[in-house]
Structures are given as structure tokens and as C-alpha cells.
Amino acid sequence: MLDLEEINREIEKLENCKTSYATCEKLSILYNVRDHITEYKYVENEDETRHKHNEEKAATKLNIGEKLPCYKTYCDTKKKYRRYEVTEQPLEMATNDLCCDMKKFILSLMSNANTTEEKNKVKEMIVQLHEMFQKGV
């Protein structure tokens, strides 16, 4: 089974590389694979288990949109930027808005943590993310 996180890591790596036809071709394939994996489709003849799973995936996407409303805008702007439809300025603004939303989301996680263990888990996640960024991952 394809690992969505691995695909996203590879996309991120290629997006930060020098642009070439080979890179664009790989990105195109990976975008299609990622979109296929994450796409929510309701098929009328699906069995109940599959339907329930798809509903849960859609609810999760909806919750992400509620917590990080700028994420969709960022993704749309990033796609337009890659297609040379917008300049860097809208991308920078969308990135800034997304970062602000992410900060609010992380602070919300901390403030809503009820137990010491839960707070420690959130702190541990933040430290791990920081270490990843320091390594350039």
C-alpha cells in the first residue's frame, strides 16, 4: 500500500529542487497519486463499511478545513504559482496566513490538553517538528 506521508515528503523534496522537466514529470505523477489517495468519492453501490470509512475521511477533511481555513487557499495559490498564474506575493501572503492558522491550531491543542500526558505529547510533537525543520526535512 502506498504511504501518503512518504508521497508528501517526496513531493516536498521535489518542490524545493531546481525546476526541470524531469522534476515536473515526477511531481505530476506524485500529485495524481496523492490526489487519488486522498480524494473523497461516494459511490452509490459501495458496501456499508466502505461508505462509513469515506464519510469519516470527509469529516476529517472538513475538520482540518475548520481548524486551518487558510490551508485550501494556500494549496490553490501554490498550484497557481507552479503554473505561473500568480506571482510570489500571493503565495507569500497565503503562506503567512497558513502559518498564522497553524500557530493558532497548535496553541489550541495546548490549551485544550486536559492531562499532563496529553500536554507532554503535544510538546513532544512540537519539539520533533522543530528538529525536523532544523535538519531541513
N, C-alpha and C positions, 0 to 999 in steps of 0.2 A: 504494500500500500504506500502511496506517495505521502510524504510528510510535508504538511503545509508550512511548518516553520522552516524546514530546510529550503523549500522553494522560495519563501520570502527572504531568507538570508542570501540566497544566490542572486535573487533579483536586486536586493540592496547592494550587493557587491558589484554587480554589473552596472547598475545605475551610477555608481561612483567611479567607474572606469572611464578611460578615454573612449569617446564615441567612435565606433567603426561599424561597417556593415555586418560583420560577424557578431559584434555585441548586440546590435539592434535585432538581428535574426534570433539570437538566443533569448533576448528579452521578450520578443514577440511570442515565442513558444512558451516561455515560462508564464507570461501574463495570461495566455489562453488556458494553460493548465491550472493556474491559480483560480482564474475566474470559473472554470468548470468545477473545481473542487468546492468553492465557496458559494456557488450560485444556488439560490433557493428556487426550486421549481415544484409546483404542486401538480402532480399527475393524478387525474381523477381515479384511475384504476389501481393506484398503489394500495398495498395492504395496510392495515391499521398501524402496525409498528413503524413502517417507513413513513407514513403520514405524520405520526406523532413526532418522530425524530426531526422531520423537516420543519414542523411547527416550532420545535424547541430551537432549531438553528435560526429560524426567522426571528423568534423572540429575542435571542441573544444578539442578533444584529441590531434589532430595534433598541435594545438596552444600550448597546455601545453608542448608537446614534444619539440617545438621550443624554448619556454621560459625556460624550465627546461630539457635540453637534458640529464642530468645525472639521471633523475627520472627512466627511464626504466632500465638503468644499475643497479641502486640501487635495484629496485624491483626484477630483475633477480638474483642479488647477494644475496639478503635476502632470496629468495626461496631456492637457493642452500645451503645457510648457514643452514637453517632449516632442510634440507635433509642431512646435514653433508657432503656436497660435496666440501665445501670450509672452510677454517679456518676463524678466526676473522679478520685477516689482510685485506683480500679483502673487507670484509664488512665494516670495518672502513674506508678504502680508498673510497669506494663508498658512504658512509655516508658523509664523508668530502667533496667530490665533489658535492654531492647533496646540502649540506648546503651552499657551495660557490655559487652554482647556485641560490638557494633560496634568498640569500642575494642580489645578482645582480638583481634578479627579483623584490624584494621589493624596492631596490634603483631605479630601472627603473620606478616602479609605482609612487614613489615620484617625480622623475624628470619629468615625463610626466603629472603630475597633473597640470591642467591649472587654476583651480579656488581654492580659499581659502577653499571652502566647500569640494572640492574633496581631497585636501591635508589633511584637518582635518579628513575626513573619513578614509584615509589610516593610519594616525597617530592613530586614534581610534582603528582601526583593529590591529595595531601592539601592542598597549597597552593591548588590550583584549587577544591577543595571549600570551603576556608576563605574564599576570595574570593567564592564564590557565596553563602555564608551571610552574609557581610558586606553584600552587595548586597541581601539579602532574597529571593533566588531560591529 
